[in-house]
């Protein structure tokens, strides 16, 4: 998958309508608590400014559901941009309309305008043609680094791009496409996928797609208990999606048919209560008490998973191995994350919980690529076409 990027076009003096994913977490004082998504966009921003572009940034924050929510204005994002760029950033109080158009008309080369939260308009998520047209009026070229929203066919991710003559990827979008394509379509073997998280239902598409590619599929987290129950184990009060038991059985059968090794936990950390200070014990998976639930993988499982990870040349990790937010049940996730970090393989991490775990354990820098898109990375790995990528122009000079 090869797309034209900002390096392939002349941007000097041009109004660049630039879609980013700056949906960053805020504390009660509206301070940004984690700014990875902003920092990841800086290479594109700096390049465009150096080349004399007029940069108009489009973003959203939170879920205002089509209404103006004062706490979800993009002022904290503007402040962070000013800080990291050491440059003036004009923040507007709307994203379309005559006042916005007037401000854009007065822009000089190398200047930045940040539009107000796109999702203050319900038309944004509906991909409304008139709203797309109102946004398109502001720019001459469309550039996207909004990988985190690329799986949504919204006005700013799909509608606008079709209305402007040029639509290309920024450096972050290019990096996301390149790394995820490498593991999804052309991995170096042995290829190991580590999939965790709470539910089978959110990951089954990825699991099924990866079974055609991987040498080993490792499954941990809450979803593992659905697979274990599908194999006939009694899992006590552990999280199980009863309606997905047949899906789990079919997946286990498909793995066998494809010759892919599928590893499940062989021991688990159980407790009677979902509490940070609950009493816990380690049991084999065929010995889970009826009144207890598994909240982390056990030491034998960690050793087995780690051994397989260390043989890999390509690793994709999506989803924690347990309730890592509670320190008592974070050992599995932390140890597996450390094993992945130590591996000489190409290491790609996707999914919000996995990224949060990396931040908690200070391991993000040890990975080759940490995706900024949760749902988008999952859909990409499923082999689905993402609307926000499909609208970008192909690089016809590159042979596919």
C-alpha positions in Angstrom: 0.0 0.0 0.0 1.8 3.1 -1.3 0.3 6.6 -0.9 1.6 10.0 -2.0 2.9 12.0 0.9 3.7 15.6 1.6 7.2 15.1 0.2 5.6 14.3 -3.2 3.9 17.7 -3.6 4.7 21.4 -3.7 3.1 23.0 -0.6 4.7 26.5 -0.7 2.1 29.2 -0.3 -0.7 26.6 -0.3 -3.5 26.4 2.3 -3.1 22.9 3.8 -6.1 21.4 5.4 -4.5 19.0 7.8 -6.5 16.3 9.7 -4.9 15.0 12.9 -6.0 12.9 15.8 -5.4 15.2 18.8 -8.0 13.4 20.9 -5.8 13.6 24.0 -6.6 12.9 27.6 -7.3 15.9 29.9 -7.3 16.2 33.7 -9.8 18.1 35.8 -7.9 21.3 35.2 -7.9 20.8 31.4 -4.2 20.0 31.3 -3.1 17.4 28.7 -1.9 14.3 30.6 -0.5 12.4 27.7 0.6 14.1 24.5 1.9 11.3 22.2 -0.6 12.0 19.5 0.5 15.6 19.3 4.2 14.8 19.3 3.8 12.2 16.6 2.4 14.8 14.3 5.3 17.3 14.8 7.5 16.0 11.9 4.7 16.7 9.4 3.9 20.1 10.9 7.5 21.2 11.0 8.1 20.1 7.4 5.0 21.9 6.1 5.9 25.1 7.9 9.5 24.9 6.7 8.3 24.6 3.1 6.2 27.7 3.4 2.7 26.2 3.7 -0.3 27.9 5.4 -1.3 25.2 7.9 -5.0 24.8 8.9 -5.3 22.0 11.5 -8.6 20.0 11.9 -9.1 17.9 15.0 -11.7 16.7 17.5 -11.7 16.1 21.2 -13.9 13.8 23.2 -17.6 13.1 22.4 -19.6 16.3 22.3 -22.2 14.6 20.2 -22.8 17.5 17.8 -23.1 20.2 20.5 -20.7 22.9 21.8 -19.3 21.6 25.1 -17.1 24.2 26.7 -14.8 21.6 28.4 -14.1 20.1 25.1 -12.8 23.1 23.3 -9.3 22.7 21.7 -7.6 25.5 23.7 -5.4 23.1 25.7 -4.2 21.5 22.4 -3.4 25.0 21.0 -1.4 25.8 24.2 0.5 22.5 23.9 1.3 23.2 20.2 2.6 26.6 21.1 4.8 25.1 23.7 6.3 22.3 21.6 6.7 24.3 18.4 7.7 27.6 20.2 5.5 29.3 17.6 2.3 31.3 17.4 -0.8 29.1 16.9 -4.0 30.9 16.2 -6.9 29.0 17.8 -10.4 29.8 16.3 -13.7 29.4 18.1 -15.3 27.6 15.1 -14.3 25.3 12.3 -16.5 26.7 9.5 -18.2 29.9 8.5 -17.4 33.4 7.3 -15.2 34.4 10.3 -13.1 31.2 9.9 -12.8 31.9 6.1 -11.7 35.5 6.7 -9.0 34.4 9.2 -7.7 31.8 6.7 -7.7 34.4 3.8 -5.3 36.5 5.9 -2.8 33.8 6.6 0.8 34.2 5.6 3.3 31.4 4.7 4.5 29.5 7.7 1.5 30.4 9.9 -0.8 28.0 11.8 -4.5 28.0 12.5 -6.2 25.4 14.7 -9.9 25.0 14.0 -12.3 24.4 16.8 -13.5 20.9 17.7 -15.0 19.4 14.5 -17.5 17.3 16.5 -19.3 20.3 17.8 -21.2 19.7 14.6 -23.2 16.5 14.2 -22.6 16.8 10.5 -18.9 15.9 11.0 -19.6 12.3 12.0 -22.5 12.0 9.5 -20.1 12.9 6.6 -22.5 15.6 5.6 -21.8 16.9 2.1 -22.5 20.6 3.0 -20.3 20.4 6.0 -17.6 18.8 3.9 -17.9 21.6 1.4 -17.7 24.3 4.1 -14.4 22.7 5.4 -13.1 22.3 1.8 -13.5 26.0 1.2 -10.7 26.6 3.6 -7.9 24.5 1.9 -6.3 23.8 -1.4 -4.5 20.6 -0.4 -5.7 17.9 2.0 -3.1 16.1 4.2 -3.9 13.5 6.8 -2.1 12.2 9.8 -5.4 11.2 11.5 -4.7 7.5 11.5 -6.7 7.1 14.8 -9.8 8.2 13.0 -9.0 6.7 9.5 -11.5 3.9 10.1 -14.3 6.5 10.2 -16.0 7.9 7.1 -16.5 11.4 8.5 -16.5 14.7 6.8 -12.9 15.6 7.8 -11.5 12.1 7.2 -13.2 11.2 3.9 -15.6 13.9 2.6 -13.2 16.8 2.4 -10.5 14.8 0.8 -12.7 14.0 -2.2 -13.5 17.7 -2.8 -9.9 18.9 -2.9 -7.7 18.3 -5.9 -4.8 16.8 -3.9 -5.1 14.5 -0.9 -1.9 12.9 0.6 -0.5 11.3 3.7 1.5 13.0 6.4 4.6 11.3 7.8 2.7 9.8 10.7 0.1 8.3 8.4 2.9 7.0 6.1 4.6 5.4 9.1 1.4 3.7 10.3 0.6 2.3 6.9 4.2 1.1 6.3 4.6 -0.7 9.7 1.1 -2.2 9.9 1.3 -3.3 6.2 4.6 -5.0 7.0 3.2 -7.1 9.8 -0.3 -7.6 8.3 0.8 -8.6 4.7 4.6 -9.2 4.5 5.9 -10.3 7.9 9.4 -11.9 8.3 9.0 -15.3 9.9 8.8 -16.6 12.6 5.8 -14.2 13.1 4.3 -14.2 16.5 1.0 -12.3 17.4 0.2 -11.6 21.0 -3.5 -10.8 21.4 -5.1 -9.9 24.7 -7.8 -7.7 26.2 -11.2 -8.4 27.6 -13.4 -9.6 24.8 -13.2 -12.0 21.9 -15.8 -10.0 20.1 -13.6 -7.0 19.6 -10.6 -9.0 18.3 -12.0 -12.0 16.4 -11.6 -10.3 13.0 -8.0 -9.7 13.7 -7.4 -13.2 15.1 -9.0 -14.8 12.0 -7.0 -12.6 9.6 -3.7 -13.2 11.4 -4.2 -17.0 11.5 -3.4 -17.0 7.8 -0.1 -15.2 8.5 1.3 -16.2 11.9 3.5 -19.0 13.0 2.3 -18.6 16.6 -0.8 -16.9 18.0 -0.6 -16.1 21.8 -3.9 -15.3 23.5 -4.1 -13.8 27.0 -6.3 -11.4 28.9 -10.0 -11.8 29.6 -10.7 -13.2 26.2 -8.5 -16.3 27.0 -11.2 -17.7 29.3 -13.7 -17.8 26.5 -11.3 -20.0 24.5 -10.5 -22.1 27.6 -14.2 -22.7 28.3 -14.6 -23.6 24.6 -12.0 -26.3 25.2 -14.1 -27.6 28.1 -12.3 -26.1 31.1 -14.2 -24.8 34.1 -13.2 -21.1 34.5 -15.2 -20.1 37.6 -16.3 -16.5 37.6 -13.8 -15.5 34.9 -15.0 -13.3 32.1 -16.6 -15.4 29.4 -18.6 -14.3 26.3 -21.0 -17.2 26.2 -22.3 -16.2 22.7 -18.7 -16.4 21.3 -18.0 -20.0 22.5 -18.8 -21.4 19.0 -16.6 -18.7 17.4 -13.8 -19.7 19.7 -14.2 -23.4 18.9 -14.1 -22.6 15.1 -11.0 -20.4 15.7 -9.2 -23.2 17.5 -10.1 -25.6 14.7 -8.9 -23.1 12.0 -5.5 -22.7 13.8 -5.1 -26.5 13.7 -6.1 -26.6 10.1 -3.6 -23.8 9.2 -0.8 -25.3 11.2 -0.5 -22.2 13.3 0.4 -22.8 17.0 -2.2 -21.3 19.3 -1.0 -20.7 22.9 -3.5 -20.2 25.7 -2.7 -19.7 29.5 -1.8 -22.9 31.4 -2.0 -21.2 34.8 -3.7 -18.0 36.0 -3.9 -15.6 39.0 -7.3 -15.8 40.5 -9.2 -13.9 43.1 -12.8 -13.8 44.5 -13.2 -10.0 44.1 -12.4 -7.5 41.4 -10.4 -5.3 43.8 -6.9 -4.0 43.8 -6.2 -5.4 47.3 -8.1 -8.7 46.9 -6.4 -11.9 48.1 -5.1 -13.8 45.1 -3.6 -17.2 44.3 -2.0 -19.0 41.4 -3.8 -22.0 40.0 -3.5 -24.3 36.9 -6.3 -23.6 34.4 -7.9 -27.0 35.1 -8.1 -26.0 38.8 -9.9 -22.7 38.8 -12.3 -22.5 41.8 -16.0 -22.0 41.1 -16.1 -18.8 43.2 -13.0 -17.1 41.7 -12.0 -15.3 38.5 -8.8 -15.1 36.6 -7.3 -11.6 36.4 -3.8 -12.3 35.1 -1.7 -15.0 33.5 0.5 -17.1 35.9 4.2 -17.7 35.9 4.2 -20.9 33.9 2.2 -19.1 31.2 4.6 -16.2 31.3 7.5 -18.5 30.8 5.9 -20.3 27.9 4.8 -17.1 26.1 8.2 -15.5 26.7 10.0 -18.4 25.2 8.0 -18.2 22.0 8.3 -14.4 21.8 12.1 -14.6 22.0 12.2 -16.8 18.8 10.2 -14.3 16.7 11.4 -12.1 13.9 8.1 -10.2 13.7 5.8 -9.4 16.6 2.4 -7.7 16.7 1.0 -7.0 20.2 -2.6 -5.9 20.8 -4.2 -6.1 24.2 -3.0 -6.7 27.8 -2.6 -10.1 29.5 -4.6 -9.1 32.6 -6.0 -6.2 34.6 -2.7 -4.3 34.4 -4.3 -1.2 35.9 -4.1 -2.9 39.3 -0.5 -3.5 40.2 -1.2 -6.9 41.7 -2.5 -8.1 38.4 0.0 -6.3 36.1 2.8 -8.8 36.3 1.8 -10.8 33.2 1.3 -7.7 31.0 4.5 -6.1 32.3 6.6 -9.3 31.8 5.3 -10.0 28.4 5.8 -6.3 27.4 9.4 -6.6 28.6 10.0 -9.8 26.7 8.7 -8.1 23.5 10.9 -5.1 24.2 14.0 -7.4 24.6 13.2 -9.3 21.4 15.4 -8.6 18.4 12.2 -8.9 16.2 10.4 -6.1 14.4 7.9 -5.1 17.2 4.6 -3.3 16.4 2.1 -2.4 19.1 -1.5 -1.3 18.6 -4.5 -0.7 20.8 -5.2 1.8 23.5 -4.7 -0.5 26.4 -1.4 -1.8 25.1 -0.1 1.7 24.6 -1.3 2.6 28.1 0.6 -0.4 29.4 3.8 0.6 27.6 3.5 4.1 29.1 3.0 2.7 32.6 6.0 0.4 32.3 8.1 3.0 30.4 8.7 0.6 27.4 7.3 2.6 24.5 10.7 3.7 23.3 11.8 0.0 23.0 9.2 -0.8 20.3 9.7 -0.3 16.6 6.3 1.2 16.2 3.5 2.1 18.6 0.3 2.8 16.6 -1.7 5.9 17.5 -4.9 4.3 16.4 -6.8 1.7 18.5 -9.8 0.8 16.4 -8.1 1.8 13.2 -5.1 -0.4 13.8 -7.5 -3.3 14.6 -9.4 -2.8 11.4 -6.2 -2.4 9.3 -4.9 -5.7 10.8 -8.2 -7.3 9.8 -7.5 -6.5 6.2 -10.4 -4.0 6.0 -10.2 -0.9 3.8 -10.1 2.3 6.0 -12.0 5.2 4.5 -9.5 7.7 5.7 -6.7 5.9 3.9 -8.7 5.0 0.8 -9.3 8.7 -0.1 -5.5 9.4 -0.2 -3.9 9.4 -3.6 -1.9 6.3 -4.6 1.7 6.7 -5.6 1.5 5.3 -9.1 5.3 5.4 -9.5 5.7 2.6 -6.9 5.1 -0.9 -8.1 2.7 -2.8 -5.9 
